[in-house]
């Protein structure tokens, strides 16, 4: 089953030092999703991941690695639904980024789960029809 990967997961896999035990379950799960051909990405997540990299060589290396993952095609309806979801959560006192709600909208349309380490999505899931992916390797 395909899973939409949030920036927080990609960041742990690509930006942090290998061998960090706190990241191992997340990274191991991402590796499994990639190996099974089930990892999905959207363009705005790619942009977030590549933004803020100071060295050109690091940017190019990460850009080239991410090119292995084609972007899920976004539709006008995704942006409209993301705005609706933003408004729904805001009415309940929950805030998130435009990209976060775009992820929610795409996941809803494609009927896929979201893999994230961002706890904001737990709050979103209380008011939006989204599913969160849990690591098979987590002891929690």
Long-range contacts (C-beta under 8 A, 24 or more apart in sequence): 1-38, 1-112, 1-113, 2-38, 2-39, 2-40, 2-110, 2-112, 3-33, 3-38, 3-39, 3-40, 3-112, 3-113, 3-114, 3-115, 3-133, 4-40, 4-41, 4-42, 4-72, 4-103, 4-106, 4-107, 4-110, 4-112, 4-113, 4-114, 4-115, 5-30, 5-33, 5-39, 5-40, 5-41, 5-45, 5-115, 5-116, 6-45, 6-100, 6-103, 6-114, 6-115, 6-116, 6-117, 6-118, 6-121, 7-45, 7-48, 7-49, 7-99, 8-116, 8-117, 8-118, 9-115, 9-116, 9-117, 10-41, 10-45, 10-49, 10-66, 11-49, 12-117, 14-49, 14-62, 14-65, 24-137, 25-135, 25-137, 25-138, 25-139, 26-117, 26-135, 28-135, 28-137, 29-115, 29-133, 29-135, 29-136, 29-137, 29-138, 30-115, 32-136, 33-115, 39-69, 40-69, 40-72, 40-110, 40-112, 41-66, 41-69, 41-70, 41-71, 41-72, 42-71, 42-72, 42-74, 42-102, 42-103, 42-106, 43-71, 43-74, 44-98, 44-99, 44-102, 44-103, 45-99, 45-103, 46-71, 48-99, 72-106, 72-110, 74-102, 74-106, 75-109, 77-109, 78-102, 78-105, 78-106, 78-109, 79-105, 81-105, 81-108, 81-109, 85-124, 85-128, 88-127, 88-128, 89-123, 89-124, 89-127, 89-128, 92-126, 92-127, 94-120, 94-123, 94-124, 94-127, 95-120, 96-120, 96-124, 100-124, 104-128, 104-130, 107-131
